[in-house]
Amino acid sequence: MLNIVLFGPPGAGKGTQSQKLLDKYNLIHLSTGDLLRSEIAAGTALGLEAKKLMDNGLLVPDEVVIGMIENKVKENRQAAGFIFDGFPRTVPQAQGLDKLLQDNDTEISAMIALRVDDEELTKRLLLRGQTSGRPDDQNEELIRKRVQEYNTKTRPVADYYAGQGKYYAVDGIGEIEDIFKALCQHIDALKEKQEENK
C-alpha cells in the first residue's frame, strides 16, 4: 500500500496536488474534514460524538478522528493506498496513525511537504479569499496567525517523519504541473522501492 501524508501550510496547494495524485495513482483521499462530515451525515456513533463536541465549539479529540480513519482503512483494504490530507497535525496524532496502520498491516510510505514561504502563502490566501468567499482567507492578520500556528504546532510532525527517514520536501512555488512532476518523482521512487522489498 502506498500511504502518503501530503503536508504543507494553508495555501500551499495541497488540495490541487492531492486531486492530481489521486487520479494518477488511484489512491483514496483521506481528509479529516470530509471524514467528519460524512460520519456526521451517516449518523454513526463517532459522528454523533463529534457533532456534539463541534456544536459546543470544541475540538474533536484525536481518538475519535483516528477511529474514523480506521473505519475508512478497514472499508478499503483492497485500495492501492491513501493520501492523508490535513492529518496528522501533531506528533501524538502521527504516533496514533502509525499504530493504527501497523494494526492493519501497513504504514506511512512518506510524508511529502510542499514548501512555500510565509509571504507567498499570505498573498495566495488573500487571493483565494477574493474568490472563495472564505472569511478566514480575507483577513491578513488571521492568515498570518494561521501560518504561525502551523509553523509552531505542525512543523514537529515533519521532524517526526524525518526521524523515520520518510520526509521529503518539494518546492511549492511554480507551475502546478512542475510541482506535480516533482511529487511524482518521489512517489515513483517509493513505489519502486516497495516493489523491490516485496
Contact map, one row per residue, 1 for C-alpha under 8 A:
111000000000000000000000000000000000000000000000000000000000000000000000000000111100000000000000000000000110000000000000000000000000000000000000000000000000000000000000000000000000000000000000000000
111100000000000000000000001000000000000000000000000000000000000000000000000000011100000000000000000000000001100000000000000000000000000000000000000000000000000000000000000000000000000000000010000000
111110000000000000000000000000000000000000000000000000000000000000000000000000001111000000000000000000000011110000000000000000000000000000000000000000000000000000000000000000000000000000000000000000
011111000000000000000000000000000000000000000000000000000000000000000000000000001111000000000000000000000001111100000000000000000000000000000000000000000000000000000000000000000000000000000000000000
001111100000000000000000000000000000000000000000000000000000000000000000000000000011101100000000000000000001011100000000000000000000000000000000000000000000000000000000000000000000000000000000000000
000111110000010001000000000000000000000000000000000000000000000000000000000000000011110000000000000000000000001111000000000000000000000000000000000000000000000000000000000000000000000000000000000000
000011111000010000000000000000000000000000000000000000000000000000000000000000000000110000000000000000000000001111000000000000000000000000000000000000000000000000000000000000000000000000000000000000
000001111101010000000000000000000000000000000000000000000000000000000000000000000000000000000000000000000000000011110000000000000000000000000000000000000000000000000000000000000000000000000000000000
000000111111000000000000000000000000000000000000000000000000000000000000000000000000000000000000000000000000000001010000100000000000000000000000001001100000000000000000000000000000000000000000000000
000000011111100000000000000000000000000000000000000000000000000000000000000000000000000000000000000000000000000000000000100010000000000000000000011000000000000000000000000000000000000000000000000000
000000001111110000000000000000000000000000000000000000000000000000000000000000000000000000000000000000000000000000000000110110000000000000000000000000000000000000000000000000000000000000000000000000
000000011111110000000000000000000000000000000000000000000000000000000000000000000000000000000000000000000000000001110000100000000000000000000000000000000000000000000000000100000000000000000000000000
000000000111111110000000000000000000000000000000000000000000000000000000000000000000000000000000000000000000000001000000000000000000000000000000000000000000000000000000000100000000000000000000000000
000001110011111111000000000000000000000000000000000000000000000000000000000000000000100000000000000000000000000001000000000000000000000000000000000000000000000000000000000000000000000000000000000000
000000000000111111100000000000000000000000000000000000000000000000000000000000000000000000000000000000000000000000000000000000000000000000000000000000000000000000000000000000000000000000000000000000
000000000000111111110000000000000000000000000000000000000000000000000000000000000000000000000000000000000000000000000000000000000000000000000000000000000000000000000000000000000000000000000000000000
000000000000111111111000000000000000000000000000000000000000000000000000000000000000000000000000000000000000000000000000000000000000000000000000000000000000000000000000000000010001000000000000000000
000001000000011111111100000010000000000000000000000000000000000000000000000000000010100000000000000000000000000000000000000000000000000000000000000000000000000000000000000000000000000000000000000000
000000000000001111111110000000000000000000000000000000000000000000000000000000000000000000000000000000000000000000000000000000000000000000000000000000000000000000000000000000000000000000000000000000
000000000000000111111111000000000000000000000000000000000000000000000000000000000000000000000000000000000000000000000000000000000000000000000000000000000000000000000000000000000001000000000000000000
000000000000000011111111111000000000000000000000000000000000000000000000000000000000000000000000000000000000000000000000000000000000000000000000000000000000000000000000000000000001000100000000000000
000000000000000001111111111110000000000000000000000000000000000000000000000000000010000000000000000000000000000000000000000000000000000000000000000000000000000000000000000000000000000000000000000000
000000000000000000111111111000000000000000000000000000000000000000000000000000000000000000000000000000000000000000000000000000000000000000000000000000000000000000000000000000000000000000000000000000
000000000000000000011111110000000000000000000000000000000000000000000000000000000000000000000000000000000000000000000000000000000000000000000000000000000000000000000000000000000000000000000000000000
000000000000000000001111111000000000000000000000000000000000000000000000000000010000000000000000000000000000000000000000000000000000000000000000000000000000000000000000000000000000000000000000000000
000000000000000000001111111100000000000000000000000000000000000000000000000000011000000000000000000000000000000000000000000000000000000000000000000000000000000000000000000000000000000000000000000000
010000000000000000001110111110000000000000000000000000000000000000000000000000111110000000000000000000000000000000000000000000000000000000000000000000000000000000000000000000000000000000000000000000
000000000000000000000100011111000000000000000000000000000000000000000000000000111110000000000000000000000000000000000000000000000000000000000000000000000000000000000000000000000000000000000000000000
000000000000000001000100001111100000000000000000000000000000000000000000000000000111100000000000000000000000000000000000000000000000000000000000000000000000000000000000000000000000000000000000000000
000000000000000000000000000111110110000000000000000000000000000000001000000000000111100000000000000000000000000000000000000000000000000000000000000000000000000000000000000000000000000000000000000000
000000000000000000000000000011111110000000000000000000000000000000000000000000000001111000000000000000000000000000000000000000000000000000000000000000000000000000000000000000000000000000000000000000
000000000000000000000000000001111111000000000000000000000000000010001000000000000000111000000000000000000000000000000000000000000000000000000000000000000000000000000000000000000000000000000000000000
000000000000000000000000000000111111100000000000000000000000000000000000000000000000000000000000000000000000000000000000000000000000000000000000000000000000000000000000000000000000000000000000000000
000000000000000000000000000001111111110000000000000000000000000000000000000000000000000000000000000000000000000000000000000000000000000000000000000000000000000000000000000000000000000000000000000000
000000000000000000000000000001111111111000000000000000000000000000011000000000000000000000000000000000000000000000000000000000000000000000000000000000000000000000000000000000000000000000000000000000
000000000000000000000000000000011111111100000010010000000000000010010000000000000000000000000000000000000000000000000000000000000000000000000000000000000000000000000000000000000000000000000000000000
000000000000000000000000000000001111111110000010000000000000000000000000000000000000000000000000000000000000000000000000000000000000000000000000000000000000000000000000000000000000000000000000000000
000000000000000000000000000000000111111111000010000000000000000000000000000000000000000000000000000000000000000000000000000000000000000000000000000000000000000000000000000000000000000000000000000000
000000000000000000000000000000000011111111110111000000000000000000010000000000000000000000000000000000000000000000000000000000000000000000000000000000000000000000000000000000000000000000000000000000
000000000000000000000000000000000001111111110111011000000000000000000000000000000000000000000000000000000000000000000000000000000000000000000000000000000000000000000000000000000000000000000000000000
000000000000000000000000000000000000111111100010000000000000000000000000000000000000000000000000000000000000000000000000000000000000000000000000000000000000000000000000000000000000000000000000000000
000000000000000000000000000000000000011111110010000000000000000000000000000000000000000000000000000000000000000000000000000000000000000000000000000000000000000000000000000000000000000000000000000000
000000000000000000000000000000000000001111111011000000000000000000000000000000000000000000000000000000000000000000000000000000000000000000000000000000000000000000000000000000000000000000000000000000
000000000000000000000000000000000000001101111111000000000000000000000000000000000000000000000000000000000000000000000000000000000000000000000000000000000000000000000000000000000000000000000000000000
000000000000000000000000000000000000000000111111100000000000000000000000000000000000000000000000000000000000000000000000000000000000000000000000000000000000000000000000000000000000000000000000000000
000000000000000000000000000000000000001100011111110000000000000100110000000000000000000000000000000000000000000000000000000000000000000000000000000000000000000000000000000000000000000000000000000000
000000000000000000000000000000000001111111111111111000000000000000000000000000000000000000000000000000000000000000000000000000000000000000000000000000000000000000000000000000000000000000000000000000
000000000000000000000000000000000000001100111111111100000000000000000000000000000000000000000000000000000000000000000000000000000000000000000000000000000000000000000000000000000000000000000000000000
000000000000000000000000000000000000000000001111111110000000000000000000000000000000000000000000000000000000000000000000000000000000000000000000000000000000000000000000000000000000000000000000000000
000000000000000000000000000000000001000100000111111111000001000100000000000000000000000000000000000000000000000000000000000000000000000000000000000000000000000000000000000000000000000000000000000000
000000000000000000000000000000000000000100000011111111100000000000000000000000000000000000000000000000000000000000000000000000000000000000000000000000000000000000000000000000000000000000000000000000
000000000000000000000000000000000000000000000001111111110000000000000000000000000000000000000000000000000000000000000000000000000000000000000000000000000000000000000000000000000000000000000000000000
000000000000000000000000000000000000000000000000111111111111000000000000000000000000000000000000000000000000000000000000000000000000000000000000000000000000000000000000000000000000000000000000000000
000000000000000000000000000000000000000000000000011111111111000000000000000000000000000000000000000000000000000000000000000000000000000000000000000000000000000000000000000000000000000000000000000000
000000000000000000000000000000000000000000000000001111111100000000000000000000000000000000000000000000000000000000000000000000000000000000000000000000000000000000000000000000000000000000000000000000
000000000000000000000000000000000000000000000000000111111100000000000000000000000000000000000000000000000000000000000000000000000000000000000000000000000000000000000000000000000000000000000000000000
000000000000000000000000000000000000000000000000000011111110000000000000000000000000000000000000000000000000000000000000000000000000000000000000000000000000000000000000000000000000000000000000000000
000000000000000000000000000000000000000000000000000011111111000000000000000000000000000000000000000000000000000000000000000000000000000000000000000000000000000000000000000000000000000000000000000000
000000000000000000000000000000000000000000000000000011001111100000000000000000000000000000000000000000000000000000000000000000000000000000000000000000000000000000000000000000000000000000000000000000
000000000000000000000000000000000000000000000000010011000111110110000000000000000000000000000000000000000000000000000000000000000000000000000000000000000000000000000000000000000000000000000000000000
000000000000000000000000000000000000000000000000000000000011111110000000000000000000000000000000000000000000000000000000000000000000000000000000000000000000000000000000000000000000000000000000000000
000000000000000000000000000000000000000000000000000000000001111111000000000000000000000000001000000000000000000000000000000000000000000000000000000000000000000000000000000000000000000000000000000000
000000000000000000000000000000000000000000000000000000000000111111100000000000000000000000000000000000000000000000000000000000000000000000000000000000000000000000000000000000000000000000000000000000
000000000000000000000000000000000000000000000100010000000001111111110000000000000000000000000000000000000000000000000000000000000000000000000000000000000000000000000000000000000000000000000000000000
000000000000000000000000000000010001000000000000000000000001111111111000000000000000000000000000000000000000000000000000000000000000000000000000000000000000000000000000000000000000000000000000000000
000000000000000000000000000000000000000000000000000000000000011111111100000000000000000000001001100100000000000000000000000000000000000000000000000000000000000000000000000000000000000000000000000000
000000000000000000000000000000000000000000000100000000000000001111111110000000000000000000000000000000000000000000000000000000000000000000000000000000000000000000000000000000000000000000000000000000
000000000000000000000000000000000011001000000100000000000000000111111111000000000000000000000000000000000000000000000000000000000000000000000000000000000000000000000000000000000000000000000000000000
000000000000000000000000000001010010000000000000000000000000000011111111100000000000000000000000000000000000000000000000000000000000000000000000000000000000000000000000000000000000000000000000000000
000000000000000000000000000000000000000000000000000000000000000001111111110000000000000000000000000100000000000000000000000000000000000000000000000000000000000000000000000000000000000000000000000000
000000000000000000000000000000000000000000000000000000000000000000111111111000000000000000000000000000000000000000000000000000000000000000000000000000000000000000000000000000000000000000000000000000
000000000000000000000000000000000000000000000000000000000000000000011111111100000000000000000000000000000000000000000000000000000000000000000000000000000000000000000000000000000000000000000000000000
000000000000000000000000000000000000000000000000000000000000000000001111111110000000000000000000000000000000000000000000000000000000000000000000000000000000000000000000000000000000000000000000000000
000000000000000000000000000000000000000000000000000000000000000000000111111110000000000000000000000000010000000000000000000000000000000000000000000000000000000000000000000000000000000000000000000000
000000000000000000000000000000000000000000000000000000000000000000000011111110000000000000000000000000000000000000000000000000000000000000000000000000000000000000000000000000000000000000000000000000
000000000000000000000000000000000000000000000000000000000000000000000001111111100000000000000000000000000000000000000000000000000000000000000000000000000000000000000000000000000000000000000000000000
000000000000000000000000000000000000000000000000000000000000000000000000111111100000000000000000000000000000000000000000000000000000000000000000000000000000000000000000000000000000000000000000000000
000000000000000000000000000000000000000000000000000000000000000000000000000111110000000000000000000000000000000000000000000000000000000000000000000000000000000000000000000000000000000000000000000000
100000000000000000000000001100000000000000000000000000000000000000000000000111111100000000000000000000000000000000000000000000000000000000000000000000000000000000000000000000000000000000000000000000
110000000000000000000000111100000000000000000000000000000000000000000000000001111100000000000000000000000000000000000000000000000000000000000000000000000000000000000000000000000000000000000000000000
111100000000000000000000011100000000000000000000000000000000000000000000000000111110000000000000000000000000000000000000000000000000000000000000000000000000000000000000000000000000000000000000000000
111100000000000000000000001111000000000000000000000000000000000000000000000000111111000000000000000000000000000000000000000000000000000000000000000000000000000000000000000000000000000000000000000000
001111000000000001000100001111000000000000000000000000000000000000000000000000001111100000000000000000000000000000000000000000000000000000000000000000000000000000000000000000000000000000000000000000
001111000000000000000000000011100000000000000000000000000000000000000000000000000111111100000000000000000000000000000000000000000000000000000000000000000000000000000000000000000000000000000000000000
000011100000010001000000000011110000000000000000000000000000000000000000000000000011111000000000000000000000000000000000000000000000000000000000000000000000000000000000000000000000000000000000000000
000001100000000000000000000000110000000000000000000000000000000000000000000000000001111110000000000000000000000000000000000000000000000000000000000000000000000000000000000000000000000000000000000000
000010000000000000000000000000110000000000000000000000000000000000000000000000000001111110001100000000000000000000000000000000000000000000000000000000000000000000000000000000000000000000000000000000
000010000000000000000000000000000000000000000000000000000000000000000000000000000001011111101100100000000000000000000000000000000000000000000000000000000000100000000000000000000000000000000000000000
000000000000000000000000000000000000000000000000000000000000000000000000000000000000011111101100000000000000000000000000000000000000000000000000000000001100100000000000000000000000000000000000000000
000000000000000000000000000000000000000000000000000000000000000000000000000000000000000111111100000000000000000000000000000000000000000000000000000000001101100000000000000000000000000000000000000000
000000000000000000000000000000000000000000000000000000000000000000000000000000000000000111111110000000000000000000000000000000000000000000000000000000000001100100000000000000000000000000000000000000
000000000000000000000000000000000000000000000000000000000000000000000000000000000000000001111111000000000000000000000000000000000000000000000000000000000000000000000000000000000000000000000000000000
000000000000000000000000000000000000000000000000000000000000010001000000000000000000001111111111100000000000000000000000000000000000000000000000000000000000000000000000000000000000000000000000000000
000000000000000000000000000000000000000000000000000000000000000000000000000000000000001111111111110000000000000000000000000000000000000000000000000000000000100100000000000000000000000000000000000000
000000000000000000000000000000000000000000000000000000000000000000000000000000000000000000111111111000000000000000000000000000000000000000000000000000000000000000000000000000000000000000000000000000
000000000000000000000000000000000000000000000000000000000000000001000000000000000000000000011111111100000000000000000000000000000000000000000000000000000000000000000000000000000000000000000000000000
000000000000000000000000000000000000000000000000000000000000000001000000000000000000000100001111111110000000000000000000000000000000000000000000000000000000000000000000000000000000000000000000000000
000000000000000000000000000000000000000000000000000000000000000000000000000000000000000000000111111111000011000000000000000000000000000000000000000000000000000000000000000000000000000000000000000000
000000000000000000000000000000000000000000000000000000000000000000000000000000000000000000000011111111100000000000000000000000000000000000000000000000000000000000000000000000000000000000000000000000
000000000000000000000000000000000000000000000000000000000000000001000100000000000000000000000001111111110000000000000000000000000000000000000000000000000000000000000000000000000000000000000000000000
000000000000000000000000000000000000000000000000000000000000000000000000000000000000000000000000111111111111000000000000000000000000000000000000000000000000000000000000000000000000000000000000000000
000000000000000000000000000000000000000000000000000000000000000000000000000000000000000000000000011111111110000000000000000000000000000000000000000000000000000000000000000000000000000000000000000000
000000000000000000000000000000000000000000000000000000000000000000000000000000000000000000000000001111111100000000000000000000000000000000000000000000000000000000000000000000000000000000000000000000
000000000000000000000000000000000000000000000000000000000000000000000000010000000000000000000000000111111100000000000000000000000000000000000000000000000000000000000000000000000000000000000000000000
000000000000000000000000000000000000000000000000000000000000000000000000000000000000000000000000000011111110000000000000000000000000000000000000000000000000000000000000000000000000000000000000000000
100000000000000000000000000000000000000000000000000000000000000000000000000000000000000000000000000011111111000000000000000000000000000000000000000000000000000000000000000000000000000000000000000000
101000000000000000000000000000000000000000000000000000000000000000000000000000000000000000000000010011001111100000000000000000000000000000000000000000000000000000000000000000000000000000000000000000
011110000000000000000000000000000000000000000000000000000000000000000000000000000000000000000000010010000111111000000000000000000000000000000000000000000000000000000000000000000000000000000000000000
011100000000000000000000000000000000000000000000000000000000000000000000000000000000000000000000000000000011111000000000000000000000000000000000000000000000000000000100000000000000000000000100000000
001110000000000000000000000000000000000000000000000000000000000000000000000000000000000000000000000000000001111100000000000000000000000000000000000000000000000010000111000000000000000000000000000000
000111100000000000000000000000000000000000000000000000000000000000000000000000000000000000000000000000000001111110000000000000000000000000000000000000000000010010000111000000000000000000000000000000
000111100000000000000000000000000000000000000000000000000000000000000000000000000000000000000000000000000000011111000000000000000000000000000000000000000000000000000011110000000000001000000000000000
000001110000000000000000000000000000000000000000000000000000000000000000000000000000000000000000000000000000001111100000000000000000000000000000000000000000000000000011110000000000000000000000000000
000001111001110000000000000000000000000000000000000000000000000000000000000000000000000000000000000000000000000111110000000000000000000000000000000000000000000000000000111100000000000000000000000000
000000010001000000000000000000000000000000000000000000000000000000000000000000000000000000000000000000000000000011111000000000000000000000000000000000000000000000000000111110000000000000000000000000
000000011001000000000000000000000000000000000000000000000000000000000000000000000000000000000000000000000000000001111101100000000000000000000000000000000000000000000000001110000000000000000000000000
000000000000000000000000000000000000000000000000000000000000000000000000000000000000000000000000000000000000000000111111100000000000000000000000000000000000000000000000000000000000000000000000000000
000000000000000000000000000000000000000000000000000000000000000000000000000000000000000000000000000000000000000000011111110000000000000000000001001000000000000000000000000000000000000000000000000000
000000000000000000000000000000000000000000000000000000000000000000000000000000000000000000000000000000000000000000001111111000000000000000000000000000000000000000000000000000000000000000000000000000
000000000000000000000000000000000000000000000000000000000000000000000000000000000000000000000000000000000000000000011111111100000000000000000000000000000000000000000000000000000000000000000000000000
000000001111000000000000000000000000000000000000000000000000000000000000000000000000000000000000000000000000000000011111111110000000000000000000001000000000000000000000000000000000000000000000000000
000000000010000000000000000000000000000000000000000000000000000000000000000000000000000000000000000000000000000000000111111111000000000000010011000000000000000000000000000000000000000000000000000000
000000000000000000000000000000000000000000000000000000000000000000000000000000000000000000000000000000000000000000000011111111100000000000000000000000000000000000000000000000000000000000000000000000
000000000010000000000000000000000000000000000000000000000000000000000000000000000000000000000000000000000000000000000001111111110000000000000000000000000000000000000000000000000000000000000000000000
000000000110000000000000000000000000000000000000000000000000000000000000000000000000000000000000000000000000000000000000111111111000000011000010000000000000000000000000000000000000000000000000000000
000000000000000000000000000000000000000000000000000000000000000000000000000000000000000000000000000000000000000000000000011111111100000011110000000000000000000000000000000000000000000000000000000000
000000000000000000000000000000000000000000000000000000000000000000000000000000000000000000000000000000000000000000000000001111111110000010000000000000000000000000000000000000000000000000000000000000
000000000000000000000000000000000000000000000000000000000000000000000000000000000000000000000000000000000000000000000000000111111111000010000000000000000000000000000000000000000000000000000000000000
000000000000000000000000000000000000000000000000000000000000000000000000000000000000000000000000000000000000000000000000000011111111111111000000000000000000000000000000000000000000000000000000000000
000000000000000000000000000000000000000000000000000000000000000000000000000000000000000000000000000000000000000000000000000001111111100001000000000000000000000000000000000000000000000000000000000000
000000000000000000000000000000000000000000000000000000000000000000000000000000000000000000000000000000000000000000000000000000111111100000000000000000000000000000000000000000000000000000000000000000
000000000000000000000000000000000000000000000000000000000000000000000000000000000000000000000000000000000000000000000000000000011111110000000000000000000000000000000000000000000000000000000000000000
000000000000000000000000000000000000000000000000000000000000000000000000000000000000000000000000000000000000000000000000000000001111111010000000000000000000000000000000000000000000000000000000000000
000000000000000000000000000000000000000000000000000000000000000000000000000000000000000000000000000000000000000000000000000000001001111111000000000000000000000000000000000000000000000000000000000000
000000000000000000000000000000000000000000000000000000000000000000000000000000000000000000000000000000000000000000000000000000001000111111100000000000000000000000000000000000000000000000000000000000
000000000000000000000000000000000000000000000000000000000000000000000000000000000000000000000000000000000000000000000000000000001000011111100110000000000000000000000000000000000000000000000000000000
000000000000000000000000000000000000000000000000000000000000000000000000000000000000000000000000000000000000000000000000000011111000111111110110000000000000000000000000000000000000000000000000000000
000000000000000000000000000000000000000000000000000000000000000000000000000000000000000000000000000000000000000000000000000011001100011111110010000000000000000000000000000000000000000000000000000000
000000000000000000000000000000000000000000000000000000000000000000000000000000000000000000000000000000000000000000000000000001000000001111111110000000000000000000000000000000000000000000000000000000
000000000000000000000000000000000000000000000000000000000000000000000000000000000000000000000000000000000000000000000000010001000000000011111111000000000000000000000000000000000000000000000000000000
000000000000000000000000000000000000000000000000000000000000000000000000000000000000000000000000000000000000000000000000000000000000000000111111100000000000000000000000000000000000000000000000000000
000000000000000000000000000000000000000000000000000000000000000000000000000000000000000000000000000000000000000000000000000000000000000110111111110000000000000000000000000000000000000000000000000000
000000000000000000000000000000000000000000000000000000000000000000000000000000000000000000000000000000000000000000000000010010000000000111111111111000000000000000000000000000000000000000000000000000
000000000000000000000000000000000000000000000000000000000000000000000000000000000000000000000000000000000000000000000100010000000000000000011111111100000000000000000000000000000000000000000000000000
000000000000000000000000000000000000000000000000000000000000000000000000000000000000000000000000000000000000000000000000000000000000000000001111111110000000000000000000000000000000000000000000000000
000000000100000000000000000000000000000000000000000000000000000000000000000000000000000000000000000000000000000000000000000000000000000000000111111111000000000000000000000000000000000000000000000000
000000001100000000000000000000000000000000000000000000000000000000000000000000000000000000000000000000000000000000000100100000000000000000000011111111100000000000000000000000000000000000000000000000
000000000000000000000000000000000000000000000000000000000000000000000000000000000000000000000000000000000000000000000000000000000000000000000001111111110000000000000000000000000000000000000000000000
000000000000000000000000000000000000000000000000000000000000000000000000000000000000000000000000000000000000000000000000000000000000000000000000111111111100000000000000000000000000000000000000000000
000000001000000000000000000000000000000000000000000000000000000000000000000000000000000000000000000000000000000000000000000000000000000000000000011111111110000000000000000000000000000000000000000000
000000001000000000000000000000000000000000000000000000000000000000000000000000000000000000000000000000000000000000000000000000000000000000000000001111111110000000000000000000000000000000000000000000
000000000000000000000000000000000000000000000000000000000000000000000000000000000000000000000000000000000000000000000000000000000000000000000000000111111111000000000000000000000000000000000000000000
000000000000000000000000000000000000000000000000000000000000000000000000000000000000000011000000000000000000000000000000000000000000000000000000000011111111000000000000000000000000000000000000000000
000000000000000000000000000000000000000000000000000000000000000000000000000000000000000011000000000000000000000000000000000000000000000000000000000011111111110000000000000000000000000000000000000000
000000000000000000000000000000000000000000000000000000000000000000000000000000000000000000000000000000000000000000000000000000000000000000000000000001111111111000000000000000000000000000000000000000
000000000000000000000000000000000000000000000000000000000000000000000000000000000000000001100000000000000000000000000000000000000000000000000000000000011111111100000000000000000000000000000000000000
000000000000000000000000000000000000000000000000000000000000000000000000000000000000000111100100000000000000000000000000000000000000000000000000000000000111111110000000000000000000000000000000000000
000000000000000000000000000000000000000000000000000000000000000000000000000000000000000000000000000000000000001000000000000000000000000000000000000000000111111111000010000000000000000000000000000000
000000000000000000000000000000000000000000000000000000000000000000000000000000000000000000000000000000000000000000000000000000000000000000000000000000000011111111100010000000000000000000000000000000
000000000000000000000000000000000000000000000000000000000000000000000000000000000000000000100100000000000000000000000000000000000000000000000000000000000001111111110000000000000000000000000000000000
000000000000000000000000000000000000000000000000000000000000000000000000000000000000000000000000000000000000011000000000000000000000000000000000000000000000111111111110000000000000000000000000000000
000000000000000000000000000000000000000000000000000000000000000000000000000000000000000000000000000000000000000000000000000000000000000000000000000000000000011111111111000000000000000000000000000000
000000000000000000000000000000000000000000000000000000000000000000000000000000000000000000000000000000000000000000000000000000000000000000000000000000000000001111111100000000000000000000000000000000
000000000000000000000000000000000000000000000000000000000000000000000000000000000000000000000000000000000000000000000000000000000000000000000000000000000000000111111110000000000000000000000000000000
000000000000000000000000000000000000000000000000000000000000000000000000000000000000000000000000000000000000000000000000000000000000000000000000000000000000000011111110000000000000000000000000000000
000000000000000000000000000000000000000000000000000000000000000000000000000000000000000000000000000000000000111000000000000000000000000000000000000000000000000011111111000000000000000000000000000000
000000000000000000000000000000000000000000000000000000000000000000000000000000000000000000000000000000000000011110000000000000000000000000000000000000000000011011011111100000000000000000000000000000
000000000000000000000000000000000000000000000000000000000000000000000000000000000000000000000000000000000000011110000000000000000000000000000000000000000000000001000111110000000000000001000000000000
000000000000000000000000000000000000000000000000000000000000000000000000000000000000000000000000000000000000000111100000000000000000000000000000000000000000000000000011111000000000000000000000000000
000000000000000000000000000000000000000000000000000000000000000000000000000000000000000000000000000000000000000111100000000000000000000000000000000000000000000000000001111100000010011000000000000000
000000000000000000000000000000000000000000000000000000000000000000000000000000000000000000000000000000000000000001110000000000000000000000000000000000000000000000000000111111000010000000000000000000
000000000001100000000000000000000000000000000000000000000000000000000000000000000000000000000000000000000000000001110000000000000000000000000000000000000000000000000000011111000010000000000000000000
000000000000000000000000000000000000000000000000000000000000000000000000000000000000000000000000000000000000000000110000000000000000000000000000000000000000000000000000001111100010000000000000000000
000000000000000000000000000000000000000000000000000000000000000000000000000000000000000000000000000000000000000000000000000000000000000000000000000000000000000000000000001111110110000000000000000000
000000000000000000000000000000000000000000000000000000000000000000000000000000000000000000000000000000000000000000000000000000000000000000000000000000000000000000000000000011111110000000000000000000
000000000000000010000000000000000000000000000000000000000000000000000000000000000000000000000000000000000000000000000000000000000000000000000000000000000000000000000000000001111111000000000000000000
000000000000000000000000000000000000000000000000000000000000000000000000000000000000000000000000000000000000000000000000000000000000000000000000000000000000000000000000000000111111100000000000000000
000000000000000000000000000000000000000000000000000000000000000000000000000000000000000000000000000000000000000000000000000000000000000000000000000000000000000000000000000001111111110000000000000000
000000000000000000000000000000000000000000000000000000000000000000000000000000000000000000000000000000000000000000000000000000000000000000000000000000000000000000000000011111111111111000000000000000
000000000000000010011000000000000000000000000000000000000000000000000000000000000000000000000000000000000000000000000000000000000000000000000000000000000000000000000000000000011111111100000000000000
000000000000000000000000000000000000000000000000000000000000000000000000000000000000000000000000000000000000000000000000000000000000000000000000000000000000000000000000000000001111111110000000000000
000000000000000000000000000000000000000000000000000000000000000000000000000000000000000000000000000000000000000000000000000000000000000000000000000000000000000000000000010000000111111111000000000000
000000000000000000000000000000000000000000000000000000000000000000000000000000000000000000000000000000000000000100000000000000000000000000000000000000000000000000000000010000000011111111100000000000
000000000000000000001000000000000000000000000000000000000000000000000000000000000000000000000000000000000000000000000000000000000000000000000000000000000000000000000000000000000001111111110000000000
000000000000000000000000000000000000000000000000000000000000000000000000000000000000000000000000000000000000000000000000000000000000000000000000000000000000000000000000000000000000111111111000000000
000000000000000000000000000000000000000000000000000000000000000000000000000000000000000000000000000000000000000000000000000000000000000000000000000000000000000000000001000000000000011111111100000000
000000000000000000000000000000000000000000000000000000000000000000000000000000000000000000000000000000000000000000000000000000000000000000000000000000000000000000000000000000000000001111111110000000
000000000000000000000000000000000000000000000000000000000000000000000000000000000000000000000000000000000000000000000000000000000000000000000000000000000000000000000000000000000000000111111111000000
000000000000000000000000000000000000000000000000000000000000000000000000000000000000000000000000000000000000000000000000000000000000000000000000000000000000000000000000000000000000000011111111100000
000000000000000000000000000000000000000000000000000000000000000000000000000000000000000000000000000000000000100000000000000000000000000000000000000000000000000000000000000000000000000001111111110000
010000000000000000000000000000000000000000000000000000000000000000000000000000000000000000000000000000000000000000000000000000000000000000000000000000000000000000000000000000000000000000111111111000
000000000000000000000000000000000000000000000000000000000000000000000000000000000000000000000000000000000000000000000000000000000000000000000000000000000000000000000000000000000000000000011111111100
000000000000000000000000000000000000000000000000000000000000000000000000000000000000000000000000000000000000000000000000000000000000000000000000000000000000000000000000000000000000000000001111111110
000000000000000000000000000000000000000000000000000000000000000000000000000000000000000000000000000000000000000000000000000000000000000000000000000000000000000000000000000000000000000000000111111111
000000000000000000000000000000000000000000000000000000000000000000000000000000000000000000000000000000000000000000000000000000000000000000000000000000000000000000000000000000000000000000000011111111
000000000000000000000000000000000000000000000000000000000000000000000000000000000000000000000000000000000000000000000000000000000000000000000000000000000000000000000000000000000000000000000001111111
000000000000000000000000000000000000000000000000000000000000000000000000000000000000000000000000000000000000000000000000000000000000000000000000000000000000000000000000000000000000000000000000111111
000000000000000000000000000000000000000000000000000000000000000000000000000000000000000000000000000000000000000000000000000000000000000000000000000000000000000000000000000000000000000000000000011111
